[in-house]
Amino acid sequence: MAERNIDIELLKKDLAGIQKGIDDIQKELIEIKGEKVSKDEFLPVQKIVYGFTSLILISVVTALIALVIRN
């Protein structure tokens, strides 16, 4: 019976630690929530990145076509 009481006490301590961890995570999520970027704020960045990516891909494809035509 004493061993069972010890196991229960250990479980209580573990659950308290888990609950504290969950509480900490919830606090961090609440803090991070205010730091999110809205879709309207991200749209210009997205357009710039897509533009540069497109430019690079077009350059590579053009270079490959030029190599094929020369040979």
Biopython code that builds the backbone (N, CA, C, O; Angstrom):
import numpy as np
from Bio.PDB.StructureBuilder import StructureBuilder

atoms = [
    (1, "MET", "N", (0.818, -1.196, 0.000)),
    (1, "MET", "CA", (0.000, 0.000, 0.000)),
    (1, "MET", "C", (0.863, 1.261, 0.000)),
    (1, "MET", "O", (0.514, 2.256, -0.635)),
    (2, "ALA", "N", (1.978, 1.217, 0.706)),
    (2, "ALA", "CA", (2.863, 2.382, 0.768)),
    (2, "ALA", "C", (3.466, 2.657, -0.602)),
    (2, "ALA", "O", (3.654, 3.813, -0.984)),
    (3, "GLU", "N", (3.770, 1.588, -1.344)),
    (3, "GLU", "CA", (4.332, 1.754, -2.684)),
    (3, "GLU", "C", (3.323, 2.413, -3.617)),
    (3, "GLU", "O", (3.687, 3.211, -4.480)),
    (4, "ARG", "N", (2.079, 2.078, -3.437)),
    (4, "ARG", "CA", (1.017, 2.668, -4.254)),
    (4, "ARG", "C", (0.885, 4.164, -3.972)),
    (4, "ARG", "O", (0.681, 4.954, -4.893)),
    (5, "ASN", "N", (1.001, 4.551, -2.702)),
    (5, "ASN", "CA", (0.928, 5.961, -2.319)),
    (5, "ASN", "C", (2.086, 6.745, -2.924)),
    (5, "ASN", "O", (1.919, 7.890, -3.345)),
    (6, "ILE", "N", (3.264, 6.119, -2.966)),
    (6, "ILE", "CA", (4.435, 6.777, -3.548)),
    (6, "ILE", "C", (4.220, 6.983, -5.042)),
    (6, "ILE", "O", (4.532, 8.046, -5.577)),
    (7, "ASP", "N", (3.688, 5.968, -5.713)),
    (7, "ASP", "CA", (3.415, 6.081, -7.141)),
    (7, "ASP", "C", (2.405, 7.190, -7.423)),
    (7, "ASP", "O", (2.554, 7.941, -8.387)),
    (8, "ILE", "N", (1.394, 7.290, -6.590)),
    (8, "ILE", "CA", (0.379, 8.327, -6.779)),
    (8, "ILE", "C", (0.995, 9.707, -6.576)),
    (8, "ILE", "O", (0.688, 10.641, -7.317)),
    (9, "GLU", "N", (1.855, 9.836, -5.586)),
    (9, "GLU", "CA", (2.520, 11.113, -5.341)),
    (9, "GLU", "C", (3.417, 11.497, -6.518)),
    (9, "GLU", "O", (3.459, 12.662, -6.914)),
    (10, "LEU", "N", (4.131, 10.523, -7.074)),
    (10, "LEU", "CA", (4.973, 10.803, -8.233)),
    (10, "LEU", "C", (4.123, 11.227, -9.424)),
    (10, "LEU", "O", (4.499, 12.137, -10.163)),
    (11, "LEU", "N", (2.991, 10.580, -9.611)),
    (11, "LEU", "CA", (2.090, 10.957, -10.701)),
    (11, "LEU", "C", (1.558, 12.370, -10.508)),
    (11, "LEU", "O", (1.442, 13.129, -11.470)),
    (12, "LYS", "N", (1.238, 12.721, -9.279)),
    (12, "LYS", "CA", (0.752, 14.076, -9.000)),
    (12, "LYS", "C", (1.823, 15.107, -9.335)),
    (12, "LYS", "O", (1.522, 16.148, -9.919)),
    (13, "LYS", "N", (3.066, 14.824, -8.968)),
    (13, "LYS", "CA", (4.160, 15.749, -9.266)),
    (13, "LYS", "C", (4.364, 15.867, -10.774)),
    (13, "LYS", "O", (4.559, 16.965, -11.295)),
    (14, "ASP", "N", (4.319, 14.734, -11.469)),
    (14, "ASP", "CA", (4.479, 14.759, -12.922)),
    (14, "ASP", "C", (3.359, 15.551, -13.586)),
    (14, "ASP", "O", (3.609, 16.334, -14.502)),
    (15, "LEU", "N", (2.136, 15.352, -13.133)),
    (15, "LEU", "CA", (1.000, 16.089, -13.699)),
    (15, "LEU", "C", (1.114, 17.584, -13.424)),
    (15, "LEU", "O", (0.757, 18.405, -14.269)),
    (16, "ALA", "N", (1.609, 17.931, -12.247)),
    (16, "ALA", "CA", (1.788, 19.347, -11.931)),
    (16, "ALA", "C", (2.836, 19.956, -12.854)),
    (16, "ALA", "O", (2.676, 21.087, -13.313)),
    (17, "GLY", "N", (3.904, 19.216, -13.127)),
    (17, "GLY", "CA", (4.942, 19.702, -14.048)),
    (17, "GLY", "C", (4.418, 19.846, -15.454)),
    (17, "GLY", "O", (4.736, 20.816, -16.143)),
    (18, "ILE", "N", (3.613, 18.884, -15.892)),
    (18, "ILE", "CA", (3.027, 18.955, -17.228)),
    (18, "ILE", "C", (2.083, 20.143, -17.328)),
    (18, "ILE", "O", (2.085, 20.855, -18.333)),
    (19, "GLN", "N", (1.279, 20.363, -16.301)),
    (19, "GLN", "CA", (0.342, 21.491, -16.304)),
    (19, "GLN", "C", (1.096, 22.814, -16.349)),
    (19, "GLN", "O", (0.669, 23.744, -17.033)),
    (20, "LYS", "N", (2.206, 22.911, -15.633)),
    (20, "LYS", "CA", (3.012, 24.130, -15.661)),
    (20, "LYS", "C", (3.568, 24.354, -17.066)),
    (20, "LYS", "O", (3.584, 25.483, -17.557)),
    (21, "GLY", "N", (4.024, 23.278, -17.712)),
    (21, "GLY", "CA", (4.530, 23.389, -19.079)),
    (21, "GLY", "C", (3.454, 23.854, -20.045)),
    (21, "GLY", "O", (3.709, 24.694, -20.908)),
    (22, "ILE", "N", (2.262, 23.313, -19.902)),
    (22, "ILE", "CA", (1.143, 23.719, -20.760)),
    (22, "ILE", "C", (0.812, 25.185, -20.531)),
    (22, "ILE", "O", (0.565, 25.922, -21.486)),
    (23, "ASP", "N", (0.804, 25.610, -19.286)),
    (23, "ASP", "CA", (0.521, 27.022, -18.981)),
    (23, "ASP", "C", (1.568, 27.935, -19.611)),
    (23, "ASP", "O", (1.227, 28.985, -20.157)),
    (24, "ASP", "N", (2.845, 27.541, -19.539)),
    (24, "ASP", "CA", (3.915, 28.339, -20.144)),
    (24, "ASP", "C", (3.742, 28.442, -21.658)),
    (24, "ASP", "O", (3.920, 29.511, -22.242)),
    (25, "ILE", "N", (3.395, 27.321, -22.283)),
    (25, "ILE", "CA", (3.187, 27.320, -23.736)),
    (25, "ILE", "C", (2.020, 28.222, -24.105)),
    (25, "ILE", "O", (2.094, 28.958, -25.090)),
    (26, "GLN", "N", (0.944, 28.175, -23.330)),
    (26, "GLN", "CA", (-0.211, 29.028, -23.612)),
    (26, "GLN", "C", (0.157, 30.504, -23.491)),
    (26, "GLN", "O", (-0.291, 31.318, -24.298)),
    (27, "LYS", "N", (0.962, 30.859, -22.498)),
    (27, "LYS", "CA", (1.394, 32.249, -22.343)),
    (27, "LYS", "C", (2.225, 32.694, -23.544)),
    (27, "LYS", "O", (2.051, 33.804, -24.047)),
    (28, "GLU", "N", (3.131, 31.823, -24.003)),
    (28, "GLU", "CA", (3.962, 32.159, -25.162)),
    (28, "GLU", "C", (3.122, 32.320, -26.415)),
    (28, "GLU", "O", (3.382, 33.212, -27.222)),
    (29, "LEU", "N", (2.122, 31.473, -26.590)),
    (29, "LEU", "CA", (1.257, 31.575, -27.763)),
    (29, "LEU", "C", (0.475, 32.885, -27.764)),
    (29, "LEU", "O", (0.270, 33.490, -28.816)),
    (30, "ILE", "N", (0.047, 33.313, -26.602)),
    (30, "ILE", "CA", (-0.675, 34.583, -26.495)),
    (30, "ILE", "C", (0.249, 35.740, -26.855)),
    (30, "ILE", "O", (-0.174, 36.686, -27.520)),
    (31, "GLU", "N", (1.510, 35.673, -26.420)),
    (31, "GLU", "CA", (2.477, 36.729, -26.740)),
    (31, "GLU", "C", (2.793, 36.740, -28.231)),
    (31, "GLU", "O", (2.906, 37.810, -28.830)),
    (32, "ILE", "N", (2.936, 35.572, -28.829)),
    (32, "ILE", "CA", (3.279, 35.473, -30.251)),
    (32, "ILE", "C", (2.120, 35.924, -31.125)),
    (32, "ILE", "O", (2.334, 36.443, -32.221)),
    (33, "LYS", "N", (0.907, 35.733, -30.657)),
    (33, "LYS", "CA", (-0.268, 36.060, -31.457)),
    (33, "LYS", "C", (-0.250, 37.510, -31.923)),
    (33, "LYS", "O", (-0.696, 37.797, -33.034)),
    (34, "GLY", "N", (0.244, 38.412, -31.122)),
    (34, "GLY", "CA", (0.316, 39.817, -31.480)),
    (34, "GLY", "C", (1.406, 40.119, -32.502)),
    (34, "GLY", "O", (1.404, 41.196, -33.099)),
    (35, "GLU", "N", (2.336, 39.192, -32.717)),
    (35, "GLU", "CA", (3.461, 39.412, -33.621)),
    (35, "GLU", "C", (3.205, 38.880, -35.028)),
    (35, "GLU", "O", (4.079, 38.984, -35.889)),
    (36, "LYS", "N", (2.042, 38.321, -35.273)),
    (36, "LYS", "CA", (1.753, 37.764, -36.593)),
    (36, "LYS", "C", (1.605, 38.875, -37.624)),
    (36, "LYS", "O", (1.204, 39.995, -37.309)),
    (37, "VAL", "N", (1.936, 38.538, -38.851)),
    (37, "VAL", "CA", (1.824, 39.480, -39.962)),
    (37, "VAL", "C", (0.534, 39.167, -40.700)),
    (37, "VAL", "O", (0.234, 38.010, -40.993)),
    (38, "SER", "N", (-0.221, 40.213, -40.994)),
    (38, "SER", "CA", (-1.470, 39.994, -41.711)),
    (38, "SER", "C", (-1.190, 39.725, -43.189)),
    (38, "SER", "O", (-0.093, 39.984, -43.684)),
    (39, "LYS", "N", (-2.185, 39.210, -43.874)),
    (39, "LYS", "CA", (-2.027, 38.889, -45.292)),
    (39, "LYS", "C", (-1.765, 40.154, -46.097)),
    (39, "LYS", "O", (-0.975, 40.129, -47.041)),
    (40, "ASP", "N", (-2.413, 41.258, -45.743)),
    (40, "ASP", "CA", (-2.209, 42.525, -46.448)),
    (40, "ASP", "C", (-0.777, 43.039, -46.293)),
    (40, "ASP", "O", (-0.213, 43.612, -47.226)),
    (41, "GLU", "N", (-0.198, 42.832, -45.121)),
    (41, "GLU", "CA", (1.176, 43.273, -44.886)),
    (41, "GLU", "C", (2.179, 42.371, -45.605)),
    (41, "GLU", "O", (3.254, 42.830, -45.991)),
    (42, "PHE", "N", (1.841, 41.101, -45.786)),
    (42, "PHE", "CA", (2.754, 40.150, -46.400)),
    (42, "PHE", "C", (2.706, 40.195, -47.927)),
    (42, "PHE", "O", (3.665, 39.781, -48.579)),
    (43, "LEU", "N", (1.630, 40.679, -48.502)),
    (43, "LEU", "CA", (1.440, 40.656, -49.950)),
    (43, "LEU", "C", (2.573, 41.339, -50.726)),
    (43, "LEU", "O", (3.043, 40.755, -51.702)),
    (44, "PRO", "N", (3.043, 42.540, -50.355)),
    (44, "PRO", "CA", (4.162, 43.141, -51.089)),
    (44, "PRO", "C", (5.437, 42.290, -51.036)),
    (44, "PRO", "O", (6.152, 42.181, -52.032)),
    (45, "VAL", "N", (5.715, 41.701, -49.899)),
    (45, "VAL", "CA", (6.900, 40.852, -49.762)),
    (45, "VAL", "C", (6.756, 39.631, -50.664)),
    (45, "VAL", "O", (7.709, 39.224, -51.328)),
    (46, "GLN", "N", (5.580, 39.063, -50.682)),
    (46, "GLN", "CA", (5.327, 37.898, -51.518)),
    (46, "GLN", "C", (5.525, 38.234, -52.995)),
    (46, "GLN", "O", (6.125, 37.453, -53.734)),
    (47, "LYS", "N", (5.028, 39.377, -53.423)),
    (47, "LYS", "CA", (5.169, 39.773, -54.821)),
    (47, "LYS", "C", (6.631, 39.980, -55.198)),
    (47, "LYS", "O", (7.052, 39.589, -56.287)),
    (48, "ILE", "N", (7.403, 40.589, -54.312)),
    (48, "ILE", "CA", (8.831, 40.816, -54.583)),
    (48, "ILE", "C", (9.569, 39.484, -54.695)),
    (48, "ILE", "O", (10.354, 39.288, -55.623)),
    (49, "VAL", "N", (9.326, 38.582, -53.770)),
    (49, "VAL", "CA", (10.009, 37.275, -53.788)),
    (49, "VAL", "C", (9.609, 36.486, -55.030)),
    (49, "VAL", "O", (10.462, 35.891, -55.688)),
    (50, "TYR", "N", (8.324, 36.478, -55.351)),
    (50, "TYR", "CA", (7.881, 35.769, -56.556)),
    (50, "TYR", "C", (8.477, 36.408, -57.809)),
    (50, "TYR", "O", (8.822, 35.702, -58.757)),
    (51, "GLY", "N", (8.599, 37.712, -57.824)),
    (51, "GLY", "CA", (9.186, 38.400, -58.968)),
    (51, "GLY", "C", (10.632, 38.018, -59.172)),
    (51, "GLY", "O", (11.038, 37.704, -60.291)),
    (52, "PHE", "N", (11.428, 38.040, -58.096)),
    (52, "PHE", "CA", (12.839, 37.655, -58.196)),
    (52, "PHE", "C", (12.987, 36.190, -58.594)),
    (52, "PHE", "O", (13.847, 35.845, -59.404)),
    (53, "THR", "N", (12.155, 35.339, -58.028)),
    (53, "THR", "CA", (12.210, 33.918, -58.374)),
    (53, "THR", "C", (11.884, 33.718, -59.846)),
    (53, "THR", "O", (12.556, 32.950, -60.535)),
    (54, "SER", "N", (10.872, 34.397, -60.322)),
    (54, "SER", "CA", (10.510, 34.298, -61.738)),
    (54, "SER", "C", (11.642, 34.787, -62.627)),
    (54, "SER", "O", (11.947, 34.172, -63.649)),
    (55, "LEU", "N", (12.266, 35.896, -62.237)),
    (55, "LEU", "CA", (13.375, 36.446, -63.006)),
    (55, "LEU", "C", (14.526, 35.449, -63.103)),
    (55, "LEU", "O", (15.103, 35.267, -64.175)),
    (56, "ILE", "N", (14.856, 34.815, -62.005)),
    (56, "ILE", "CA", (15.940, 33.834, -61.991)),
    (56, "ILE", "C", (15.585, 32.630, -62.860)),
    (56, "ILE", "O", (16.418, 32.160, -63.635)),
    (57, "LEU", "N", (14.364, 32.130, -62.740)),
    (57, "LEU", "CA", (13.965, 30.973, -63.543)),
    (57, "LEU", "C", (13.943, 31.294, -65.033)),
    (57, "LEU", "O", (14.350, 30.472, -65.853)),
    (58, "ILE", "N", (13.473, 32.477, -65.383)),
    (58, "ILE", "CA", (13.471, 32.887, -66.789)),
    (58, "ILE", "C", (14.899, 32.989, -67.307)),
    (58, "ILE", "O", (15.176, 32.596, -68.441)),
    (59, "SER", "N", (15.807, 33.513, -66.490)),
    (59, "SER", "CA", (17.217, 33.616, -66.892)),
    (59, "SER", "C", (17.825, 32.246, -67.135)),
    (59, "SER", "O", (18.548, 32.054, -68.113)),
    (60, "VAL", "N", (17.545, 31.302, -66.269)),
    (60, "VAL", "CA", (18.090, 29.953, -66.419)),
    (60, "VAL", "C", (17.529, 29.290, -67.670)),
    (60, "VAL", "O", (18.280, 28.693, -68.441)),
    (61, "VAL", "N", (16.228, 29.387, -67.877)),
    (61, "VAL", "CA", (15.608, 28.784, -69.064)),
    (61, "VAL", "C", (16.143, 29.431, -70.332)),
    (61, "VAL", "O", (16.427, 28.740, -71.311)),
    (62, "THR", "N", (16.282, 30.748, -70.322)),
    (62, "THR", "CA", (16.832, 31.441, -71.492)),
    (62, "THR", "C", (18.256, 30.996, -71.782)),
    (62, "THR", "O", (18.612, 30.784, -72.941)),
    (63, "ALA", "N", (19.075, 30.852, -70.750)),
    (63, "ALA", "CA", (20.457, 30.393, -70.932)),
    (63, "ALA", "C", (20.484, 28.984, -71.508)),
    (63, "ALA", "O", (21.294, 28.689, -72.386)),
    (64, "LEU", "N", (19.610, 28.116, -71.025)),
    (64, "LEU", "CA", (19.559, 26.748, -71.551)),
    (64, "LEU", "C", (19.125, 26.735, -73.018)),
    (64, "LEU", "O", (19.687, 25.994, -73.825)),
    (65, "ILE", "N", (18.146, 27.536, -73.356)),
    (65, "ILE", "CA", (17.699, 27.619, -74.753)),
    (65, "ILE", "C", (18.829, 28.158, -75.633)),
    (65, "ILE", "O", (19.032, 27.660, -76.741)),
    (66, "ALA", "N", (19.567, 29.165, -75.159)),
    (66, "ALA", "CA", (20.687, 29.730, -75.912)),
    (66, "ALA", "C", (21.759, 28.666, -76.148)),
    (66, "ALA", "O", (22.332, 28.595, -77.235)),
    (67, "LEU", "N", (22.037, 27.831, -75.127)),
    (67, "LEU", "CA", (23.025, 26.754, -75.305)),
    (67, "LEU", "C", (22.566, 25.746, -76.356)),
    (67, "LEU", "O", (23.368, 25.278, -77.164)),
    (68, "VAL", "N", (21.299, 25.418, -76.343)),
    (68, "VAL", "CA", (20.772, 24.459, -77.312)),
    (68, "VAL", "C", (20.835, 25.023, -78.718)),
    (68, "VAL", "O", (21.199, 24.308, -79.652)),
    (69, "ILE", "N", (20.491, 26.275, -78.885)),
    (69, "ILE", "CA", (20.483, 26.906, -80.215)),
    (69, "ILE", "C", (21.904, 27.028, -80.757)),
    (69, "ILE", "O", (22.108, 26.831, -81.955)),
    (70, "ARG", "N", (22.883, 27.340, -79.933)),
    (70, "ARG", "CA", (24.271, 27.491, -80.374)),
    (70, "ARG", "C", (24.852, 26.176, -80.858)),
    (70, "ARG", "O", (25.660, 26.152, -81.787)),
    (71, "ASN", "N", (24.442, 25.087, -80.233)),
    (71, "ASN", "CA", (24.996, 23.778, -80.603)),
    (71, "ASN", "C", (24.162, 23.231, -81.704)),
    (71, "ASN", "O", (24.428, 22.132, -82.192)),
]
sb = StructureBuilder()
sb.init_structure("model")
sb.init_model(0)
sb.init_chain("A")
sb.init_seg("    ")
for serial, (resi, resn, name, xyz) in enumerate(atoms, 1):
    if name == "N":
        sb.init_residue(resn, " ", resi, " ")
    sb.init_atom(name, np.array(xyz, "f"), 0.0, 1.0, " ", f" {name:<3s}", serial, name[0])
structure = sb.get_structure()
